[in-house]
């Protein structure tokens, strides 16, 4: 099983989702992308985005407490994803 990891803990919400989309566009079908973020809105945005793209959200978990909370998502690439129009770093 191919697993790729993207650490978005230092990225704000909108840019973070663009980085996820960019990475997902680069990966082959069947790959699991594990995304780590501190964005407090990600438990709502990431599952909604994955569903819109036709991807499979395999897991979602929360780690840490209060100011040190991180969210971890396992997203399986089950459909083609178009890269964002602007490349993000």
KOLGUBA-764460 format. One record per atom (N, C-alpha, C): residue number from 1; atom name; x, y, z; residue in three letters. Coordinates in nm, 2 decimals. Layout:
<atoms>
> k | a | east | north | up | r
> NUM | CA | X | Y | Z | ALA
...
</atoms>
This chain:
<atoms>
> k | a | east | north | up | r
> 1 | N | 0.09 | -0.12 | 0.00 | UNK
> 1 | CA | 0.00 | 0.00 | 0.00 | UNK
> 1 | C | 0.09 | 0.12 | 0.00 | UNK
> 2 | N | 0.07 | 0.21 | -0.09 | UNK
> 2 | CA | 0.14 | 0.34 | -0.10 | UNK
> 2 | C | 0.08 | 0.44 | -0.01 | UNK
> 3 | N | 0.17 | 0.50 | 0.08 | UNK
> 3 | CA | 0.12 | 0.60 | 0.17 | UNK
> 3 | C | 0.21 | 0.72 | 0.15 | UNK
> 4 | N | 0.16 | 0.84 | 0.14 | UNK
> 4 | CA | 0.23 | 0.96 | 0.13 | UNK
> 4 | C | 0.18 | 1.05 | 0.24 | UNK
> 5 | N | 0.27 | 1.14 | 0.30 | UNK
> 5 | CA | 0.23 | 1.22 | 0.41 | UNK
> 5 | C | 0.26 | 1.37 | 0.38 | UNK
> 6 | N | 0.16 | 1.45 | 0.42 | UNK
> 6 | CA | 0.17 | 1.60 | 0.40 | UNK
> 6 | C | 0.15 | 1.66 | 0.53 | UNK
> 7 | N | 0.25 | 1.73 | 0.58 | UNK
> 7 | CA | 0.24 | 1.80 | 0.71 | UNK
> 7 | C | 0.20 | 1.95 | 0.68 | UNK
> 8 | N | 0.08 | 1.98 | 0.71 | UNK
> 8 | CA | 0.02 | 2.11 | 0.69 | UNK
> 8 | C | 0.01 | 2.19 | 0.82 | UNK
> 9 | N | 0.08 | 2.15 | 0.92 | UNK
> 9 | CA | 0.06 | 2.22 | 1.05 | UNK
> 9 | C | 0.10 | 2.37 | 1.05 | UNK
> 10 | N | 0.19 | 2.41 | 0.96 | UNK
> 10 | CA | 0.23 | 2.55 | 0.96 | UNK
> 10 | C | 0.16 | 2.63 | 0.85 | UNK
> 11 | N | 0.06 | 2.57 | 0.79 | UNK
> 11 | CA | -0.01 | 2.63 | 0.68 | UNK
> 11 | C | -0.15 | 2.68 | 0.72 | UNK
> 12 | N | -0.19 | 2.80 | 0.67 | UNK
> 12 | CA | -0.33 | 2.84 | 0.70 | UNK
> 12 | C | -0.43 | 2.76 | 0.62 | UNK
> 13 | N | -0.55 | 2.78 | 0.65 | UNK
> 13 | CA | -0.66 | 2.70 | 0.60 | UNK
> 13 | C | -0.68 | 2.69 | 0.45 | UNK
> 14 | N | -0.69 | 2.80 | 0.38 | UNK
> 14 | CA | -0.71 | 2.80 | 0.24 | UNK
> 14 | C | -0.59 | 2.75 | 0.16 | UNK
> 15 | N | -0.47 | 2.79 | 0.20 | UNK
> 15 | CA | -0.35 | 2.74 | 0.14 | UNK
> 15 | C | -0.33 | 2.59 | 0.17 | UNK
> 16 | N | -0.36 | 2.55 | 0.29 | UNK
> 16 | CA | -0.35 | 2.41 | 0.32 | UNK
> 16 | C | -0.43 | 2.32 | 0.23 | UNK
> 17 | N | -0.55 | 2.35 | 0.20 | UNK
> 17 | CA | -0.64 | 2.27 | 0.12 | UNK
> 17 | C | -0.58 | 2.27 | -0.03 | UNK
> 18 | N | -0.53 | 2.38 | -0.07 | UNK
> 18 | CA | -0.47 | 2.39 | -0.20 | UNK
> 18 | C | -0.34 | 2.30 | -0.21 | UNK
> 19 | N | -0.27 | 2.29 | -0.10 | UNK
> 19 | CA | -0.15 | 2.20 | -0.10 | UNK
> 19 | C | -0.19 | 2.05 | -0.10 | UNK
> 20 | N | -0.31 | 2.02 | -0.03 | UNK
> 20 | CA | -0.36 | 1.89 | -0.04 | UNK
> 20 | C | -0.40 | 1.85 | -0.18 | UNK
> 21 | N | -0.47 | 1.94 | -0.24 | UNK
> 21 | CA | -0.52 | 1.92 | -0.38 | UNK
> 21 | C | -0.40 | 1.90 | -0.47 | UNK
> 22 | N | -0.30 | 1.98 | -0.46 | UNK
> 22 | CA | -0.18 | 1.97 | -0.55 | UNK
> 22 | C | -0.11 | 1.84 | -0.53 | UNK
> 23 | N | -0.09 | 1.80 | -0.40 | UNK
> 23 | CA | -0.02 | 1.67 | -0.38 | UNK
> 23 | C | -0.11 | 1.56 | -0.43 | UNK
> 24 | N | -0.24 | 1.56 | -0.41 | UNK
> 24 | CA | -0.33 | 1.45 | -0.45 | UNK
> 24 | C | -0.32 | 1.44 | -0.60 | UNK
> 25 | N | -0.32 | 1.55 | -0.67 | UNK
> 25 | CA | -0.31 | 1.55 | -0.82 | UNK
> 25 | C | -0.19 | 1.48 | -0.87 | UNK
> 26 | N | -0.08 | 1.49 | -0.79 | UNK
> 26 | CA | 0.05 | 1.43 | -0.83 | UNK
> 26 | C | 0.06 | 1.28 | -0.80 | UNK
> 27 | N | -0.02 | 1.23 | -0.71 | UNK
> 27 | CA | -0.01 | 1.09 | -0.67 | UNK
> 27 | C | -0.09 | 0.99 | -0.76 | UNK
> 28 | N | -0.04 | 0.87 | -0.77 | UNK
> 28 | CA | -0.11 | 0.77 | -0.86 | UNK
> 28 | C | -0.24 | 0.72 | -0.79 | UNK
> 29 | N | -0.33 | 0.67 | -0.86 | UNK
> 29 | CA | -0.46 | 0.62 | -0.81 | UNK
> 29 | C | -0.42 | 0.51 | -0.71 | UNK
> 30 | N | -0.50 | 0.50 | -0.60 | UNK
> 30 | CA | -0.48 | 0.40 | -0.50 | UNK
> 30 | C | -0.40 | 0.44 | -0.38 | UNK
> 31 | N | -0.32 | 0.56 | -0.40 | UNK
> 31 | CA | -0.23 | 0.60 | -0.29 | UNK
> 31 | C | -0.32 | 0.66 | -0.18 | UNK
> 32 | N | -0.27 | 0.64 | -0.05 | UNK
> 32 | CA | -0.33 | 0.70 | 0.06 | UNK
> 32 | C | -0.25 | 0.82 | 0.10 | UNK
> 33 | N | -0.31 | 0.94 | 0.11 | UNK
> 33 | CA | -0.24 | 1.06 | 0.15 | UNK
> 33 | C | -0.28 | 1.09 | 0.30 | UNK
> 34 | N | -0.18 | 1.09 | 0.38 | UNK
> 34 | CA | -0.21 | 1.13 | 0.52 | UNK
> 34 | C | -0.18 | 1.27 | 0.54 | UNK
> 35 | N | -0.28 | 1.35 | 0.58 | UNK
> 35 | CA | -0.26 | 1.50 | 0.60 | UNK
> 35 | C | -0.27 | 1.53 | 0.75 | UNK
> 36 | N | -0.17 | 1.61 | 0.80 | UNK
> 36 | CA | -0.17 | 1.65 | 0.93 | UNK
> 36 | C | -0.18 | 1.80 | 0.93 | UNK
> 37 | N | -0.28 | 1.85 | 1.01 | UNK
> 37 | CA | -0.30 | 2.00 | 1.01 | UNK
> 37 | C | -0.34 | 2.04 | 1.15 | UNK
> 38 | N | -0.33 | 2.17 | 1.17 | UNK
> 38 | CA | -0.38 | 2.23 | 1.30 | UNK
> 38 | C | -0.50 | 2.33 | 1.27 | UNK
> 39 | N | -0.54 | 2.33 | 1.15 | UNK
> 39 | CA | -0.66 | 2.41 | 1.11 | UNK
> 39 | C | -0.78 | 2.37 | 1.18 | UNK
> 40 | N | -0.84 | 2.45 | 1.26 | UNK
> 40 | CA | -0.96 | 2.42 | 1.34 | UNK
> 40 | C | -1.08 | 2.39 | 1.25 | UNK
> 41 | N | -1.08 | 2.43 | 1.13 | UNK
> 41 | CA | -1.20 | 2.41 | 1.04 | UNK
> 41 | C | -1.18 | 2.28 | 0.96 | UNK
> 42 | N | -1.07 | 2.22 | 0.96 | UNK
> 42 | CA | -1.04 | 2.11 | 0.88 | UNK
> 42 | C | -1.13 | 1.99 | 0.90 | UNK
> 43 | N | -1.18 | 1.96 | 1.02 | UNK
> 43 | CA | -1.28 | 1.85 | 1.04 | UNK
> 43 | C | -1.40 | 1.87 | 0.95 | UNK
> 44 | N | -1.43 | 1.99 | 0.91 | UNK
> 44 | CA | -1.55 | 2.01 | 0.83 | UNK
> 44 | C | -1.51 | 2.02 | 0.68 | UNK
> 45 | N | -1.40 | 2.09 | 0.65 | UNK
> 45 | CA | -1.36 | 2.12 | 0.52 | UNK
> 45 | C | -1.30 | 2.00 | 0.44 | UNK
> 46 | N | -1.21 | 1.93 | 0.51 | UNK
> 46 | CA | -1.15 | 1.82 | 0.44 | UNK
> 46 | C | -1.24 | 1.71 | 0.40 | UNK
> 47 | N | -1.33 | 1.66 | 0.49 | UNK
> 47 | CA | -1.43 | 1.56 | 0.44 | UNK
> 47 | C | -1.52 | 1.61 | 0.33 | UNK
> 48 | N | -1.56 | 1.73 | 0.34 | UNK
> 48 | CA | -1.65 | 1.79 | 0.23 | UNK
> 48 | C | -1.57 | 1.79 | 0.10 | UNK
> 49 | N | -1.45 | 1.84 | 0.10 | UNK
> 49 | CA | -1.37 | 1.84 | -0.02 | UNK
> 49 | C | -1.34 | 1.71 | -0.08 | UNK
> 50 | N | -1.31 | 1.61 | 0.01 | UNK
> 50 | CA | -1.29 | 1.47 | -0.04 | UNK
> 50 | C | -1.41 | 1.42 | -0.11 | UNK
> 51 | N | -1.52 | 1.44 | -0.05 | UNK
> 51 | CA | -1.65 | 1.39 | -0.11 | UNK
> 51 | C | -1.68 | 1.46 | -0.24 | UNK
> 52 | N | -1.66 | 1.59 | -0.25 | UNK
> 52 | CA | -1.68 | 1.66 | -0.38 | UNK
> 52 | C | -1.58 | 1.61 | -0.49 | UNK
> 53 | N | -1.46 | 1.57 | -0.45 | UNK
> 53 | CA | -1.36 | 1.52 | -0.55 | UNK
> 53 | C | -1.38 | 1.37 | -0.58 | UNK
> 54 | N | -1.47 | 1.30 | -0.51 | UNK
> 54 | CA | -1.49 | 1.16 | -0.53 | UNK
> 54 | C | -1.38 | 1.07 | -0.47 | UNK
> 55 | N | -1.32 | 1.12 | -0.36 | UNK
> 55 | CA | -1.21 | 1.05 | -0.29 | UNK
> 55 | C | -1.27 | 0.98 | -0.17 | UNK
> 56 | N | -1.19 | 0.89 | -0.11 | UNK
> 56 | CA | -1.24 | 0.81 | 0.00 | UNK
> 56 | C | -1.16 | 0.86 | 0.13 | UNK
> 57 | N | -1.24 | 0.91 | 0.22 | UNK
> 57 | CA | -1.18 | 0.95 | 0.35 | UNK
> 57 | C | -1.18 | 0.82 | 0.44 | UNK
> 58 | N | -1.06 | 0.76 | 0.46 | UNK
> 58 | CA | -1.05 | 0.64 | 0.53 | UNK
> 58 | C | -1.05 | 0.66 | 0.68 | UNK
> 59 | N | -0.99 | 0.77 | 0.73 | UNK
> 59 | CA | -0.99 | 0.80 | 0.87 | UNK
> 59 | C | -0.97 | 0.94 | 0.90 | UNK
> 60 | N | -1.02 | 0.98 | 1.01 | UNK
> 60 | CA | -1.00 | 1.12 | 1.06 | UNK
> 60 | C | -0.99 | 1.11 | 1.21 | UNK
> 61 | N | -0.88 | 1.17 | 1.26 | UNK
> 61 | CA | -0.86 | 1.16 | 1.41 | UNK
> 61 | C | -0.80 | 1.29 | 1.46 | UNK
> 62 | N | -0.82 | 1.31 | 1.59 | UNK
> 62 | CA | -0.77 | 1.43 | 1.65 | UNK
> 62 | C | -0.67 | 1.39 | 1.76 | UNK
> 63 | N | -0.56 | 1.46 | 1.76 | UNK
> 63 | CA | -0.45 | 1.43 | 1.86 | UNK
> 63 | C | -0.42 | 1.56 | 1.94 | UNK
> 64 | N | -0.36 | 1.55 | 2.06 | UNK
> 64 | CA | -0.32 | 1.66 | 2.14 | UNK
> 64 | C | -0.44 | 1.73 | 2.21 | UNK
> 65 | N | -0.41 | 1.83 | 2.28 | UNK
> 65 | CA | -0.51 | 1.90 | 2.36 | UNK
> 65 | C | -0.50 | 2.06 | 2.33 | UNK
> 66 | N | -0.61 | 2.12 | 2.33 | UNK
> 66 | CA | -0.64 | 2.26 | 2.32 | UNK
> 66 | C | -0.54 | 2.33 | 2.22 | UNK
> 67 | N | -0.44 | 2.41 | 2.26 | UNK
> 67 | CA | -0.36 | 2.48 | 2.17 | UNK
> 67 | C | -0.27 | 2.39 | 2.08 | UNK
> 68 | N | -0.25 | 2.27 | 2.13 | UNK
> 68 | CA | -0.16 | 2.18 | 2.06 | UNK
> 68 | C | -0.24 | 2.07 | 1.98 | UNK
> 69 | N | -0.36 | 2.10 | 1.95 | UNK
> 69 | CA | -0.45 | 2.00 | 1.88 | UNK
> 69 | C | -0.40 | 1.99 | 1.73 | UNK
> 70 | N | -0.39 | 1.87 | 1.68 | UNK
> 70 | CA | -0.37 | 1.84 | 1.54 | UNK
> 70 | C | -0.48 | 1.75 | 1.49 | UNK
> 71 | N | -0.51 | 1.76 | 1.36 | UNK
> 71 | CA | -0.61 | 1.67 | 1.30 | UNK
> 71 | C | -0.53 | 1.59 | 1.20 | UNK
> 72 | N | -0.56 | 1.46 | 1.19 | UNK
> 72 | CA | -0.50 | 1.37 | 1.09 | UNK
> 72 | C | -0.60 | 1.31 | 1.00 | UNK
> 73 | N | -0.59 | 1.32 | 0.87 | UNK
> 73 | CA | -0.68 | 1.26 | 0.78 | UNK
> 73 | C | -0.61 | 1.16 | 0.69 | UNK
> 74 | N | -0.67 | 1.05 | 0.66 | UNK
> 74 | CA | -0.62 | 0.95 | 0.56 | UNK
> 74 | C | -0.72 | 0.96 | 0.45 | UNK
> 75 | N | -0.67 | 1.00 | 0.33 | UNK
> 75 | CA | -0.75 | 1.02 | 0.21 | UNK
> 75 | C | -0.70 | 0.93 | 0.10 | UNK
> 76 | N | -0.78 | 0.84 | 0.05 | UNK
> 76 | CA | -0.74 | 0.75 | -0.05 | UNK
> 76 | C | -0.78 | 0.81 | -0.19 | UNK
> 77 | N | -0.68 | 0.81 | -0.28 | UNK
> 77 | CA | -0.71 | 0.87 | -0.41 | UNK
> 77 | C | -0.78 | 0.76 | -0.49 | UNK
> 78 | N | -0.90 | 0.78 | -0.51 | UNK
> 78 | CA | -0.99 | 0.68 | -0.59 | UNK
> 78 | C | -1.04 | 0.75 | -0.72 | UNK
> 79 | N | -1.01 | 0.87 | -0.74 | UNK
> 79 | CA | -1.05 | 0.94 | -0.86 | UNK
> 79 | C | -0.94 | 1.04 | -0.90 | UNK
> 80 | N | -0.95 | 1.08 | -1.03 | UNK
> 80 | CA | -0.85 | 1.18 | -1.08 | UNK
> 80 | C | -0.88 | 1.32 | -1.01 | UNK
> 81 | N | -0.78 | 1.39 | -0.97 | UNK
> 81 | CA | -0.79 | 1.52 | -0.91 | UNK
> 81 | C | -0.71 | 1.62 | -0.99 | UNK
> 82 | N | -0.77 | 1.73 | -1.03 | UNK
> 82 | CA | -0.71 | 1.83 | -1.11 | UNK
> 82 | C | -0.62 | 1.92 | -1.01 | UNK
> 83 | N | -0.50 | 1.95 | -1.06 | UNK
> 83 | CA | -0.41 | 2.04 | -0.98 | UNK
> 83 | C | -0.47 | 2.18 | -0.98 | UNK
> 84 | N | -0.44 | 2.25 | -0.87 | UNK
> 84 | CA | -0.48 | 2.39 | -0.87 | UNK
> 84 | C | -0.42 | 2.47 | -0.98 | UNK
> 85 | N | -0.48 | 2.58 | -1.02 | UNK
> 85 | CA | -0.43 | 2.66 | -1.13 | UNK
> 85 | C | -0.30 | 2.73 | -1.10 | UNK
> 86 | N | -0.28 | 2.75 | -0.97 | UNK
> 86 | CA | -0.16 | 2.82 | -0.93 | UNK
> 86 | C | -0.08 | 2.72 | -0.84 | UNK
> 87 | N | 0.05 | 2.69 | -0.87 | UNK
> 87 | CA | 0.13 | 2.60 | -0.79 | UNK
> 87 | C | 0.16 | 2.66 | -0.66 | UNK
> 88 | N | 0.14 | 2.59 | -0.55 | UNK
> 88 | CA | 0.17 | 2.64 | -0.41 | UNK
> 88 | C | 0.29 | 2.57 | -0.36 | UNK
> 89 | N | 0.36 | 2.64 | -0.27 | UNK
> 89 | CA | 0.49 | 2.58 | -0.21 | UNK
> 89 | C | 0.45 | 2.51 | -0.08 | UNK
</atoms>
